[in-house]
């Protein structure tokens, strides 16, 4: 590594990279963006001009093999995550990988195995922005027994992203690019794992409401419904939809023996009420519990000074396991027990 500098190569320069990651990386002292590779070369050239990146590379394999690259920042669809990650680690590069981790659980496990072979290298996944700002407040309230013994919960994450039947297929609707990843299923399972742990069993159903898009047959569901059991007693009902017109805010509602908590993912507002209260009220977010978006800084800090930033590859394997379980249950119509073999 160049003294006092982390040299980053970019593989995949889509909207998230351009709007969020690259501006934040560029603002970190000691970071140099040295090369960019994208499926569309013209987009890579535009990004290079916009962010003063010295070189445009046509093949990601050439980029990960460069001697002047210390870390590879992967912003492609999931189809390339495993291949680029494993190749970069074998070339001695630190790796940041955009969410979702991989096409399926097998690929995610292969990425984790490669990372464990190179413990001297930093590996990190992108954190979900949903639930980040006030998530520590919700966790603190649960730890303080605000609702008492948790009985059941309901997650609703509906939107109209794919509701227009005349729209062409989004890359997230293309199985060959996204794998088993479906809407925000993996994202919310990652959040639930952090707050509540993993289910021990689940049952899922799904459907593709608008299968024909410009002659392309969509196989990725646009509605998913899951029932599950967390531990021995907590029941969960979860719904995702991308075809819900006039959908309400995405929320998680937790029902306990002594009270109720609600996290609004659209507004990052936590509301709650305990037995005897008249209604749910907004719970103020203390400044010391508010979590800002710092994933770019977290990764670079770990590269420069050491550490194991979160979300880790272990975390990614966890939510990919649940993503796979949902797909398996929906396909077979059967309950799936966890963990998967």
C-alpha positions as CSV (number, residue, x, y, z in Angstrom):
1,X,0.0,0.0,0.0
2,X,1.3,3.5,-0.9
3,X,2.3,5.2,2.3
4,X,-0.6,7.2,3.8
5,X,-2.8,6.4,0.9
6,X,-5.4,3.7,0.0
7,X,-5.8,3.3,-3.7
8,X,-9.2,2.1,-4.7
9,X,-10.4,0.4,-7.9
10,X,-14.1,0.6,-8.8
11,X,-15.8,-2.4,-10.4
12,X,-19.4,-1.3,-11.3
13,X,-20.4,2.3,-11.4
14,X,-24.1,2.3,-11.1
15,X,-26.4,4.8,-9.4
16,X,-25.6,3.9,-5.8
17,X,-21.9,4.2,-6.5
18,X,-22.2,7.5,-8.3
19,X,-24.7,9.1,-5.9
20,X,-23.4,7.8,-2.6
21,X,-20.2,5.7,-2.5
22,X,-17.9,7.7,-4.8
23,X,-18.6,11.1,-3.4
24,X,-18.1,9.8,0.1
25,X,-14.9,8.0,-0.8
26,X,-13.6,11.0,-2.6
27,X,-14.1,13.1,0.5
28,X,-11.9,10.8,2.7
29,X,-8.3,12.0,3.2
30,X,-5.8,9.5,2.0
31,X,-8.1,7.8,-0.6
32,X,-7.2,7.8,-4.3
33,X,-9.6,6.5,-6.9
34,X,-7.2,5.1,-9.5
35,X,-9.4,3.1,-11.9
36,X,-13.0,2.3,-12.8
37,X,-14.5,-0.6,-14.8
38,X,-18.2,-0.8,-15.8
39,X,-20.3,-2.9,-18.1
40,X,-21.0,0.2,-20.2
41,X,-17.7,1.8,-21.1
42,X,-19.3,5.2,-21.8
43,X,-20.7,5.2,-18.2
44,X,-17.2,4.4,-16.9
45,X,-15.8,7.3,-18.9
46,X,-18.4,9.7,-17.5
47,X,-17.7,8.5,-13.9
48,X,-14.0,8.9,-14.5
49,X,-14.5,12.5,-15.6
50,X,-16.9,13.3,-12.8
51,X,-14.7,11.9,-10.1
52,X,-11.2,12.6,-11.5
53,X,-10.4,8.9,-11.8
54,X,-7.3,8.4,-13.8
55,X,-8.1,5.3,-15.9
56,X,-11.0,3.5,-17.4
57,X,-10.5,-0.3,-17.5
58,X,-12.4,-2.5,-19.9
59,X,-12.1,-5.8,-18.0
60,X,-12.5,-6.2,-14.3
61,X,-10.0,-9.0,-14.2
62,X,-7.3,-6.5,-15.3
63,X,-8.4,-4.0,-12.6
64,X,-8.2,-6.5,-9.7
65,X,-4.7,-7.5,-10.8
66,X,-3.2,-4.0,-10.9
67,X,-0.3,-3.3,-8.6
68,X,-1.6,0.2,-8.0
69,X,-4.9,-1.0,-6.5
70,X,-5.0,-1.7,-2.8
71,X,-8.8,-2.2,-2.4
72,X,-11.6,-3.2,-4.8
73,X,-15.0,-1.6,-4.5
74,X,-17.6,-3.8,-6.1
75,X,-20.8,-2.0,-7.2
76,X,-22.1,-4.5,-9.8
77,X,-25.3,-6.5,-9.7
78,X,-24.9,-9.7,-7.6
79,X,-24.0,-11.8,-10.7
80,X,-20.4,-10.7,-10.4
81,X,-20.0,-10.4,-6.7
82,X,-18.5,-13.8,-6.0
83,X,-16.2,-13.9,-9.0
84,X,-14.8,-10.4,-8.5
85,X,-14.5,-10.8,-4.7
86,X,-12.6,-14.1,-4.9
87,X,-10.3,-12.9,-7.7
88,X,-9.5,-9.7,-5.8
89,X,-8.7,-11.6,-2.5
90,X,-6.4,-13.9,-4.4
91,X,-4.6,-10.9,-5.8
92,X,-4.1,-9.5,-2.3
93,X,-6.8,-6.8,-2.4
94,X,-9.1,-5.7,0.3
95,X,-12.8,-6.0,-0.8
96,X,-15.9,-4.0,-0.3
97,X,-19.0,-5.6,-1.9
98,X,-22.3,-3.8,-2.5
99,X,-25.4,-5.5,-1.2
100,X,-26.9,-8.1,-1.7
101,X,-23.9,-10.4,-1.1
102,X,-24.2,-13.0,-3.8
103,X,-26.6,-14.8,-6.2
104,X,-27.4,-17.5,-3.7
105,X,-26.2,-19.2,-0.5
106,X,-23.6,-21.3,-2.2
107,X,-21.8,-18.3,-3.7
108,X,-22.0,-16.4,-0.4
109,X,-20.3,-19.3,1.3
110,X,-17.6,-19.4,-1.3
111,X,-16.9,-15.7,-0.7
112,X,-16.7,-16.3,3.0
113,X,-14.3,-19.2,2.5
114,X,-12.1,-17.1,0.3
115,X,-12.1,-14.3,2.9
116,X,-11.1,-16.7,5.7
117,X,-8.1,-17.8,3.6
118,X,-6.9,-14.2,3.7
119,X,-7.5,-12.9,7.2
120,X,-5.0,-10.2,6.6
121,X,-7.4,-8.6,4.1
122,X,-10.4,-6.5,5.0
123,X,-13.8,-7.6,3.6
124,X,-17.0,-5.7,4.1
125,X,-20.5,-5.6,2.7
126,X,-22.8,-2.6,2.3
127,X,-25.1,-2.0,5.2
128,X,-28.8,-1.4,4.5
129,X,-29.8,2.2,5.0
130,X,-33.3,1.2,6.3
131,X,-33.4,1.0,10.1
132,X,-29.9,2.5,10.4
133,X,-30.7,5.9,11.9
134,X,-32.8,4.8,14.9
135,X,-32.0,1.1,15.0
136,X,-29.9,1.4,18.2
137,X,-32.8,3.1,19.9
138,X,-35.2,0.2,19.1
139,X,-32.6,-2.3,20.3
140,X,-32.1,-0.3,23.6
141,X,-35.9,-0.3,24.2
142,X,-36.1,-4.0,23.6
143,X,-33.2,-4.6,25.9
144,X,-34.8,-2.4,28.6
145,X,-37.9,-4.7,28.4
146,X,-40.1,-1.9,27.0
147,X,-42.7,-4.3,25.6
148,X,-42.1,-7.1,28.1
149,X,-41.9,-10.6,26.6
150,X,-42.2,-10.4,22.9
151,X,-45.2,-12.3,21.5
152,X,-45.3,-11.6,17.8
153,X,-44.4,-9.0,15.1
154,X,-45.5,-7.8,11.7
155,X,-43.3,-6.4,9.0
156,X,-44.8,-4.7,6.0
157,X,-42.5,-3.4,3.2
158,X,-44.8,-2.6,0.3
159,X,-44.1,-0.2,-2.6
160,X,-45.1,0.4,-6.2
161,X,-41.6,0.1,-7.7
162,X,-42.7,-2.5,-10.3
163,X,-46.4,-1.6,-10.5
164,X,-46.3,-0.1,-14.0
165,X,-47.0,-3.1,-16.3
166,X,-45.6,-1.2,-19.3
167,X,-42.2,-0.6,-17.7
168,X,-39.3,-2.7,-19.0
169,X,-37.7,-5.3,-16.7
170,X,-35.4,-3.8,-14.0
171,X,-32.1,-5.6,-13.5
172,X,-33.4,-6.6,-10.1
173,X,-36.2,-8.5,-11.9
174,X,-33.7,-10.4,-14.0
175,X,-32.8,-13.8,-12.3
176,X,-29.6,-14.0,-14.4
177,X,-28.4,-10.8,-12.8
178,X,-29.9,-10.9,-9.3
179,X,-30.1,-14.6,-8.5
180,X,-32.4,-15.4,-5.6
181,X,-32.4,-11.9,-4.3
182,X,-35.9,-10.6,-4.3
183,X,-37.0,-7.0,-3.7
184,X,-35.8,-6.0,-0.2
185,X,-36.3,-9.5,1.4
186,X,-32.7,-9.9,2.2
187,X,-32.3,-6.4,3.5
188,X,-35.1,-6.7,6.0
189,X,-33.9,-10.1,7.1
190,X,-30.5,-8.6,7.8
191,X,-32.2,-6.0,10.0
192,X,-34.3,-8.5,11.8
193,X,-31.3,-10.7,12.4
194,X,-29.6,-7.8,14.1
195,X,-32.6,-6.8,16.2
196,X,-34.3,-10.2,16.9
197,X,-32.0,-12.9,15.7
198,X,-32.9,-15.6,13.0
199,X,-36.0,-17.6,12.7
200,X,-35.9,-21.3,13.4
201,X,-38.5,-22.1,10.7
202,X,-40.5,-20.3,8.0
203,X,-43.1,-20.8,5.4
204,X,-43.3,-18.6,2.3
205,X,-45.5,-17.9,-0.7
206,X,-44.7,-15.7,-3.6
207,X,-45.9,-14.7,-7.1
208,X,-44.9,-12.7,-10.1
209,X,-47.8,-10.4,-10.7
210,X,-46.6,-8.9,-14.0
211,X,-44.6,-11.7,-15.7
212,X,-44.4,-10.2,-19.2
213,X,-42.2,-7.1,-19.6
214,X,-41.2,-6.1,-23.2
215,X,-41.1,-9.8,-24.2
216,X,-39.0,-10.8,-21.2
217,X,-40.5,-13.3,-18.8
218,X,-39.9,-12.2,-15.2
219,X,-39.1,-15.0,-12.7
220,X,-38.3,-12.8,-9.7
221,X,-41.4,-12.5,-7.5
222,X,-42.9,-9.0,-6.9
223,X,-45.0,-10.2,-3.9
224,X,-43.6,-12.3,-1.1
225,X,-45.4,-13.3,2.1
226,X,-43.7,-15.2,5.0
227,X,-44.7,-16.6,8.3
228,X,-42.0,-17.7,10.7
229,X,-41.1,-18.6,14.3
230,X,-38.2,-16.9,16.2
231,X,-37.0,-18.9,19.1
232,X,-39.7,-21.0,20.7
233,X,-42.5,-18.5,21.1
234,X,-42.2,-15.4,18.9
235,X,-44.3,-15.5,15.7
236,X,-43.6,-13.2,12.7
237,X,-45.7,-12.2,9.7
238,X,-43.8,-10.5,6.9
239,X,-44.8,-9.1,3.5
240,X,-42.9,-7.5,0.7
241,X,-44.5,-6.1,-2.5
242,X,-43.3,-4.0,-5.3
243,X,-46.8,-3.8,-7.0
244,X,-48.7,-2.0,-4.2
245,X,-50.3,1.2,-5.4
246,X,-50.7,3.8,-2.6
247,X,-48.9,1.6,-0.1
248,X,-48.5,2.8,3.5
249,X,-45.0,3.4,5.0
250,X,-42.8,0.4,5.5
251,X,-43.1,-0.6,9.2
252,X,-42.1,-3.2,11.8
253,X,-44.5,-3.5,14.7
254,X,-43.5,-5.5,17.7
255,X,-46.2,-6.7,20.1
256,X,-45.3,-7.8,23.7
257,X,-47.1,-8.7,26.9
258,X,-46.7,-5.2,28.2
259,X,-46.5,-2.9,25.2
260,X,-46.0,-2.3,21.5
261,X,-43.1,-0.7,19.5
262,X,-43.2,0.4,15.9
263,X,-40.3,1.3,13.7
264,X,-41.2,3.3,10.6
265,X,-38.6,2.6,8.0
266,X,-39.8,5.4,5.7
267,X,-39.4,8.1,8.3
268,X,-37.0,6.5,10.8
269,X,-39.4,7.3,13.6
270,X,-39.9,5.0,16.6
271,X,-43.3,5.0,18.3
272,X,-44.3,3.0,21.4
273,X,-46.9,2.5,24.1
274,X,-47.1,0.5,27.2
275,X,-50.0,-1.0,29.0
276,X,-52.2,1.8,30.3
277,X,-51.1,4.4,27.7
278,X,-53.8,5.8,25.5
279,X,-52.0,5.5,22.1
280,X,-48.7,5.0,20.4
281,X,-46.4,8.1,20.9
282,X,-43.2,9.1,19.2
283,X,-40.1,8.2,21.2
284,X,-37.4,10.8,21.0
285,X,-34.1,9.6,19.4
286,X,-31.2,10.6,21.7
287,X,-28.2,12.0,19.8
288,X,-25.9,9.4,21.2
289,X,-28.1,6.6,19.8
290,X,-28.5,8.1,16.3
291,X,-26.4,6.2,13.7
292,X,-25.2,8.1,10.6
293,X,-24.2,6.5,7.3
294,X,-20.4,5.9,7.5
295,X,-19.8,2.7,5.6
296,X,-17.2,4.2,3.3
297,X,-15.2,5.7,6.2
298,X,-15.6,2.4,8.2
299,X,-14.1,0.4,5.3
300,X,-11.2,2.7,4.7
301,X,-10.5,3.0,8.4
302,X,-10.3,-0.8,8.7
303,X,-8.0,-1.0,5.7
304,X,-5.7,1.7,7.1
305,X,-5.7,0.8,10.8
306,X,-7.1,-2.7,11.1
307,X,-10.3,-4.1,12.4
308,X,-13.3,-6.1,11.2
309,X,-16.0,-3.8,10.0
310,X,-19.7,-4.7,9.8
311,X,-21.6,-5.9,7.9
312,X,-19.2,-8.8,7.6
313,X,-19.2,-11.7,5.2
314,X,-20.6,-13.8,8.1
315,X,-23.5,-11.4,8.3
316,X,-24.0,-11.7,4.5
317,X,-24.1,-15.5,4.6
318,X,-26.7,-15.2,7.4
319,X,-29.1,-13.2,5.3
320,X,-28.4,-15.1,2.1
321,X,-29.4,-18.3,4.0
322,X,-32.8,-16.7,4.8
323,X,-33.2,-15.5,1.2
324,X,-32.5,-19.1,0.0
325,X,-35.0,-20.5,2.6
326,X,-37.7,-18.2,1.4
327,X,-37.2,-19.2,-2.2
328,X,-37.1,-22.9,-1.3
329,X,-40.3,-22.7,0.7
330,X,-42.1,-20.7,-1.9
331,X,-41.0,-23.1,-4.6
332,X,-42.0,-26.3,-2.7
333,X,-44.9,-25.0,-0.7
334,X,-43.3,-26.5,2.4
335,X,-42.1,-25.2,5.7
336,X,-38.3,-24.8,5.9
337,X,-36.3,-25.3,9.1
338,X,-33.2,-23.3,9.8
339,X,-30.2,-23.3,9.7
340,X,-30.0,-24.8,6.2
341,X,-27.4,-27.6,5.6
